[in-house]
């Protein structure tokens, strides 16, 4: 099984976001984000959007990586 939930949580913590803040920043429903982190939501629906938004946030917080 993939460890995507742990990865999402680690990324969120690195940037200092709460689940609610990250959900809002990535246009993901907070309940889905929580379920992904806890791996209680098997569906990956929305993960591609999350990945894209994470990259956008990363670039905006770290301009040297643009």
Phi and psi restraints in degrees (range 20) as a CNS / XPLOR table:
assign (resid 1 and name C) (resid 2 and name N)
       (resid 2 and name CA) (resid 2 and name C) 1.0 -67.5 20.0 2
assign (resid 2 and name N) (resid 2 and name CA)
       (resid 2 and name C) (resid 3 and name N) 1.0 150.4 20.0 2
assign (resid 2 and name C) (resid 3 and name N)
       (resid 3 and name CA) (resid 3 and name C) 1.0 -103.2 20.0 2
assign (resid 3 and name N) (resid 3 and name CA)
       (resid 3 and name C) (resid 4 and name N) 1.0 35.2 20.0 2
assign (resid 3 and name C) (resid 4 and name N)
       (resid 4 and name CA) (resid 4 and name C) 1.0 -60.9 20.0 2
assign (resid 4 and name N) (resid 4 and name CA)
       (resid 4 and name C) (resid 5 and name N) 1.0 -33.8 20.0 2
assign (resid 4 and name C) (resid 5 and name N)
       (resid 5 and name CA) (resid 5 and name C) 1.0 -62.6 20.0 2
assign (resid 5 and name N) (resid 5 and name CA)
       (resid 5 and name C) (resid 6 and name N) 1.0 -43.9 20.0 2
assign (resid 5 and name C) (resid 6 and name N)
       (resid 6 and name CA) (resid 6 and name C) 1.0 -63.7 20.0 2
assign (resid 6 and name N) (resid 6 and name CA)
       (resid 6 and name C) (resid 7 and name N) 1.0 -40.3 20.0 2
assign (resid 6 and name C) (resid 7 and name N)
       (resid 7 and name CA) (resid 7 and name C) 1.0 -64.0 20.0 2
assign (resid 7 and name N) (resid 7 and name CA)
       (resid 7 and name C) (resid 8 and name N) 1.0 -45.1 20.0 2
assign (resid 7 and name C) (resid 8 and name N)
       (resid 8 and name CA) (resid 8 and name C) 1.0 -60.1 20.0 2
assign (resid 8 and name N) (resid 8 and name CA)
       (resid 8 and name C) (resid 9 and name N) 1.0 -45.2 20.0 2
assign (resid 8 and name C) (resid 9 and name N)
       (resid 9 and name CA) (resid 9 and name C) 1.0 -64.2 20.0 2
assign (resid 9 and name N) (resid 9 and name CA)
       (resid 9 and name C) (resid 10 and name N) 1.0 -41.8 20.0 2
assign (resid 9 and name C) (resid 10 and name N)
       (resid 10 and name CA) (resid 10 and name C) 1.0 -62.9 20.0 2
assign (resid 10 and name N) (resid 10 and name CA)
       (resid 10 and name C) (resid 11 and name N) 1.0 -44.0 20.0 2
assign (resid 10 and name C) (resid 11 and name N)
       (resid 11 and name CA) (resid 11 and name C) 1.0 -60.9 20.0 2
assign (resid 11 and name N) (resid 11 and name CA)
       (resid 11 and name C) (resid 12 and name N) 1.0 -44.7 20.0 2
assign (resid 11 and name C) (resid 12 and name N)
       (resid 12 and name CA) (resid 12 and name C) 1.0 -60.0 20.0 2
assign (resid 12 and name N) (resid 12 and name CA)
       (resid 12 and name C) (resid 13 and name N) 1.0 -44.6 20.0 2
assign (resid 12 and name C) (resid 13 and name N)
       (resid 13 and name CA) (resid 13 and name C) 1.0 -66.3 20.0 2
assign (resid 13 and name N) (resid 13 and name CA)
       (resid 13 and name C) (resid 14 and name N) 1.0 -39.9 20.0 2
assign (resid 13 and name C) (resid 14 and name N)
       (resid 14 and name CA) (resid 14 and name C) 1.0 -56.9 20.0 2
assign (resid 14 and name N) (resid 14 and name CA)
       (resid 14 and name C) (resid 15 and name N) 1.0 -41.0 20.0 2
assign (resid 14 and name C) (resid 15 and name N)
       (resid 15 and name CA) (resid 15 and name C) 1.0 -86.7 20.0 2
assign (resid 15 and name N) (resid 15 and name CA)
       (resid 15 and name C) (resid 16 and name N) 1.0 -2.7 20.0 2
assign (resid 15 and name C) (resid 16 and name N)
       (resid 16 and name CA) (resid 16 and name C) 1.0 73.7 20.0 2
assign (resid 16 and name N) (resid 16 and name CA)
       (resid 16 and name C) (resid 17 and name N) 1.0 26.3 20.0 2
assign (resid 16 and name C) (resid 17 and name N)
       (resid 17 and name CA) (resid 17 and name C) 1.0 -92.8 20.0 2
assign (resid 17 and name N) (resid 17 and name CA)
       (resid 17 and name C) (resid 18 and name N) 1.0 145.5 20.0 2
assign (resid 17 and name C) (resid 18 and name N)
       (resid 18 and name CA) (resid 18 and name C) 1.0 -80.7 20.0 2
assign (resid 18 and name N) (resid 18 and name CA)
       (resid 18 and name C) (resid 19 and name N) 1.0 168.0 20.0 2
assign (resid 18 and name C) (resid 19 and name N)
       (resid 19 and name CA) (resid 19 and name C) 1.0 -59.6 20.0 2
assign (resid 19 and name N) (resid 19 and name CA)
       (resid 19 and name C) (resid 20 and name N) 1.0 -41.0 20.0 2
assign (resid 19 and name C) (resid 20 and name N)
       (resid 20 and name CA) (resid 20 and name C) 1.0 -63.4 20.0 2
assign (resid 20 and name N) (resid 20 and name CA)
       (resid 20 and name C) (resid 21 and name N) 1.0 -44.0 20.0 2
assign (resid 20 and name C) (resid 21 and name N)
       (resid 21 and name CA) (resid 21 and name C) 1.0 -64.3 20.0 2
assign (resid 21 and name N) (resid 21 and name CA)
       (resid 21 and name C) (resid 22 and name N) 1.0 -44.8 20.0 2
assign (resid 21 and name C) (resid 22 and name N)
       (resid 22 and name CA) (resid 22 and name C) 1.0 -67.2 20.0 2
assign (resid 22 and name N) (resid 22 and name CA)
       (resid 22 and name C) (resid 23 and name N) 1.0 -40.1 20.0 2
assign (resid 22 and name C) (resid 23 and name N)
       (resid 23 and name CA) (resid 23 and name C) 1.0 -59.8 20.0 2
assign (resid 23 and name N) (resid 23 and name CA)
       (resid 23 and name C) (resid 24 and name N) 1.0 -45.2 20.0 2
assign (resid 23 and name C) (resid 24 and name N)
       (resid 24 and name CA) (resid 24 and name C) 1.0 -65.1 20.0 2
assign (resid 24 and name N) (resid 24 and name CA)
       (resid 24 and name C) (resid 25 and name N) 1.0 -42.6 20.0 2
assign (resid 24 and name C) (resid 25 and name N)
       (resid 25 and name CA) (resid 25 and name C) 1.0 -66.5 20.0 2
assign (resid 25 and name N) (resid 25 and name CA)
       (resid 25 and name C) (resid 26 and name N) 1.0 -26.1 20.0 2
assign (resid 25 and name C) (resid 26 and name N)
       (resid 26 and name CA) (resid 26 and name C) 1.0 -109.1 20.0 2
assign (resid 26 and name N) (resid 26 and name CA)
       (resid 26 and name C) (resid 27 and name N) 1.0 5.7 20.0 2
assign (resid 26 and name C) (resid 27 and name N)
       (resid 27 and name CA) (resid 27 and name C) 1.0 57.5 20.0 2
assign (resid 27 and name N) (resid 27 and name CA)
       (resid 27 and name C) (resid 28 and name N) 1.0 40.3 20.0 2
assign (resid 27 and name C) (resid 28 and name N)
       (resid 28 and name CA) (resid 28 and name C) 1.0 -115.1 20.0 2
assign (resid 28 and name N) (resid 28 and name CA)
       (resid 28 and name C) (resid 29 and name N) 1.0 143.2 20.0 2
assign (resid 28 and name C) (resid 29 and name N)
       (resid 29 and name CA) (resid 29 and name C) 1.0 -66.9 20.0 2
assign (resid 29 and name N) (resid 29 and name CA)
       (resid 29 and name C) (resid 30 and name N) 1.0 131.1 20.0 2
assign (resid 29 and name C) (resid 30 and name N)
       (resid 30 and name CA) (resid 30 and name C) 1.0 -57.1 20.0 2
assign (resid 30 and name N) (resid 30 and name CA)
       (resid 30 and name C) (resid 31 and name N) 1.0 -36.5 20.0 2
assign (resid 30 and name C) (resid 31 and name N)
       (resid 31 and name CA) (resid 31 and name C) 1.0 -63.9 20.0 2
assign (resid 31 and name N) (resid 31 and name CA)
       (resid 31 and name C) (resid 32 and name N) 1.0 -36.5 20.0 2
assign (resid 31 and name C) (resid 32 and name N)
       (resid 32 and name CA) (resid 32 and name C) 1.0 -67.5 20.0 2
assign (resid 32 and name N) (resid 32 and name CA)
       (resid 32 and name C) (resid 33 and name N) 1.0 -42.3 20.0 2
assign (resid 32 and name C) (resid 33 and name N)
       (resid 33 and name CA) (resid 33 and name C) 1.0 -59.1 20.0 2
assign (resid 33 and name N) (resid 33 and name CA)
       (resid 33 and name C) (resid 34 and name N) 1.0 -45.8 20.0 2
assign (resid 33 and name C) (resid 34 and name N)
       (resid 34 and name CA) (resid 34 and name C) 1.0 -60.8 20.0 2
assign (resid 34 and name N) (resid 34 and name CA)
       (resid 34 and name C) (resid 35 and name N) 1.0 -44.5 20.0 2
assign (resid 34 and name C) (resid 35 and name N)
       (resid 35 and name CA) (resid 35 and name C) 1.0 -65.2 20.0 2
assign (resid 35 and name N) (resid 35 and name CA)
       (resid 35 and name C) (resid 36 and name N) 1.0 -37.7 20.0 2
assign (resid 35 and name C) (resid 36 and name N)
       (resid 36 and name CA) (resid 36 and name C) 1.0 -64.8 20.0 2
assign (resid 36 and name N) (resid 36 and name CA)
       (resid 36 and name C) (resid 37 and name N) 1.0 -45.2 20.0 2
assign (resid 36 and name C) (resid 37 and name N)
       (resid 37 and name CA) (resid 37 and name C) 1.0 -60.8 20.0 2
assign (resid 37 and name N) (resid 37 and name CA)
       (resid 37 and name C) (resid 38 and name N) 1.0 -37.8 20.0 2
assign (resid 37 and name C) (resid 38 and name N)
       (resid 38 and name CA) (resid 38 and name C) 1.0 -89.8 20.0 2
assign (resid 38 and name N) (resid 38 and name CA)
       (resid 38 and name C) (resid 39 and name N) 1.0 0.2 20.0 2
assign (resid 38 and name C) (resid 39 and name N)
       (resid 39 and name CA) (resid 39 and name C) 1.0 51.8 20.0 2
assign (resid 39 and name N) (resid 39 and name CA)
       (resid 39 and name C) (resid 40 and name N) 1.0 41.0 20.0 2
assign (resid 39 and name C) (resid 40 and name N)
       (resid 40 and name CA) (resid 40 and name C) 1.0 -101.5 20.0 2
assign (resid 40 and name N) (resid 40 and name CA)
       (resid 40 and name C) (resid 41 and name N) 1.0 -9.3 20.0 2
assign (resid 40 and name C) (resid 41 and name N)
       (resid 41 and name CA) (resid 41 and name C) 1.0 -110.5 20.0 2
assign (resid 41 and name N) (resid 41 and name CA)
       (resid 41 and name C) (resid 42 and name N) 1.0 109.3 20.0 2
assign (resid 41 and name C) (resid 42 and name N)
       (resid 42 and name CA) (resid 42 and name C) 1.0 -75.3 20.0 2
assign (resid 42 and name N) (resid 42 and name CA)
       (resid 42 and name C) (resid 43 and name N) 1.0 -33.4 20.0 2
assign (resid 42 and name C) (resid 43 and name N)
       (resid 43 and name CA) (resid 43 and name C) 1.0 -61.9 20.0 2
assign (resid 43 and name N) (resid 43 and name CA)
       (resid 43 and name C) (resid 44 and name N) 1.0 134.2 20.0 2
assign (resid 43 and name C) (resid 44 and name N)
       (resid 44 and name CA) (resid 44 and name C) 1.0 -93.2 20.0 2
assign (resid 44 and name N) (resid 44 and name CA)
       (resid 44 and name C) (resid 45 and name N) 1.0 9.1 20.0 2
assign (resid 44 and name C) (resid 45 and name N)
       (resid 45 and name CA) (resid 45 and name C) 1.0 -55.3 20.0 2
assign (resid 45 and name N) (resid 45 and name CA)
       (resid 45 and name C) (resid 46 and name N) 1.0 124.2 20.0 2
assign (resid 45 and name C) (resid 46 and name N)
       (resid 46 and name CA) (resid 46 and name C) 1.0 99.6 20.0 2
assign (resid 46 and name N) (resid 46 and name CA)
       (resid 46 and name C) (resid 47 and name N) 1.0 -16.8 20.0 2
assign (resid 46 and name C) (resid 47 and name N)
       (resid 47 and name CA) (resid 47 and name C) 1.0 -61.7 20.0 2
assign (resid 47 and name N) (resid 47 and name CA)
       (resid 47 and name C) (resid 48 and name N) 1.0 -40.7 20.0 2
assign (resid 47 and name C) (resid 48 and name N)
       (resid 48 and name CA) (resid 48 and name C) 1.0 -59.0 20.0 2
assign (resid 48 and name N) (resid 48 and name CA)
       (resid 48 and name C) (resid 49 and name N) 1.0 -40.0 20.0 2
assign (resid 48 and name C) (resid 49 and name N)
       (resid 49 and name CA) (resid 49 and name C) 1.0 -63.9 20.0 2
assign (resid 49 and name N) (resid 49 and name CA)
       (resid 49 and name C) (resid 50 and name N) 1.0 -43.0 20.0 2
assign (resid 49 and name C) (resid 50 and name N)
       (resid 50 and name CA) (resid 50 and name C) 1.0 -60.3 20.0 2
assign (resid 50 and name N) (resid 50 and name CA)
       (resid 50 and name C) (resid 51 and name N) 1.0 -44.4 20.0 2
assign (resid 50 and name C) (resid 51 and name N)
       (resid 51 and name CA) (resid 51 and name C) 1.0 -61.4 20.0 2
assign (resid 51 and name N) (resid 51 and name CA)
       (resid 51 and name C) (resid 52 and name N) 1.0 -44.9 20.0 2
assign (resid 51 and name C) (resid 52 and name N)
       (resid 52 and name CA) (resid 52 and name C) 1.0 -61.9 20.0 2
assign (resid 52 and name N) (resid 52 and name CA)
       (resid 52 and name C) (resid 53 and name N) 1.0 -46.7 20.0 2
assign (resid 52 and name C) (resid 53 and name N)
       (resid 53 and name CA) (resid 53 and name C) 1.0 -65.3 20.0 2
assign (resid 53 and name N) (resid 53 and name CA)
       (resid 53 and name C) (resid 54 and name N) 1.0 -37.0 20.0 2
assign (resid 53 and name C) (resid 54 and name N)
       (resid 54 and name CA) (resid 54 and name C) 1.0 -61.4 20.0 2
assign (resid 54 and name N) (resid 54 and name CA)
       (resid 54 and name C) (resid 55 and name N) 1.0 -42.7 20.0 2
assign (resid 54 and name C) (resid 55 and name N)
       (resid 55 and name CA) (resid 55 and name C) 1.0 -62.9 20.0 2
assign (resid 55 and name N) (resid 55 and name CA)
       (resid 55 and name C) (resid 56 and name N) 1.0 -39.9 20.0 2
assign (resid 55 and name C) (resid 56 and name N)
       (resid 56 and name CA) (resid 56 and name C) 1.0 -63.9 20.0 2
assign (resid 56 and name N) (resid 56 and name CA)
       (resid 56 and name C) (resid 57 and name N) 1.0 -44.3 20.0 2
assign (resid 56 and name C) (resid 57 and name N)
       (resid 57 and name CA) (resid 57 and name C) 1.0 -64.0 20.0 2
assign (resid 57 and name N) (resid 57 and name CA)
       (resid 57 and name C) (resid 58 and name N) 1.0 -42.9 20.0 2
assign (resid 57 and name C) (resid 58 and name N)
       (resid 58 and name CA) (resid 58 and name C) 1.0 -59.4 20.0 2
assign (resid 58 and name N) (resid 58 and name CA)
       (resid 58 and name C) (resid 59 and name N) 1.0 -44.6 20.0 2
assign (resid 58 and name C) (resid 59 and name N)
       (resid 59 and name CA) (resid 59 and name C) 1.0 -66.2 20.0 2
assign (resid 59 and name N) (resid 59 and name CA)
       (resid 59 and name C) (resid 60 and name N) 1.0 -38.2 20.0 2
assign (resid 59 and name C) (resid 60 and name N)
       (resid 60 and name CA) (resid 60 and name C) 1.0 -71.5 20.0 2
assign (resid 60 and name N) (resid 60 and name CA)
       (resid 60 and name C) (resid 61 and name N) 1.0 -28.6 20.0 2
assign (resid 60 and name C) (resid 61 and name N)
       (resid 61 and name CA) (resid 61 and name C) 1.0 -89.3 20.0 2
assign (resid 61 and name N) (resid 61 and name CA)
       (resid 61 and name C) (resid 62 and name N) 1.0 -15.6 20.0 2
assign (resid 61 and name C) (resid 62 and name N)
       (resid 62 and name CA) (resid 62 and name C) 1.0 -135.9 20.0 2
assign (resid 62 and name N) (resid 62 and name CA)
       (resid 62 and name C) (resid 63 and name N) 1.0 76.1 20.0 2
assign (resid 62 and name C) (resid 63 and name N)
       (resid 63 and name CA) (resid 63 and name C) 1.0 -55.4 20.0 2
assign (resid 63 and name N) (resid 63 and name CA)
       (resid 63 and name C) (resid 64 and name N) 1.0 -25.3 20.0 2
assign (resid 63 and name C) (resid 64 and name N)
       (resid 64 and name CA) (resid 64 and name C) 1.0 -66.2 20.0 2
assign (resid 64 and name N) (resid 64 and name CA)
       (resid 64 and name C) (resid 65 and name N) 1.0 -17.9 20.0 2
assign (resid 64 and name C) (resid 65 and name N)
       (resid 65 and name CA) (resid 65 and name C) 1.0 -93.4 20.0 2
assign (resid 65 and name N) (resid 65 and name CA)
       (resid 65 and name C) (resid 66 and name N) 1.0 4.0 20.0 2
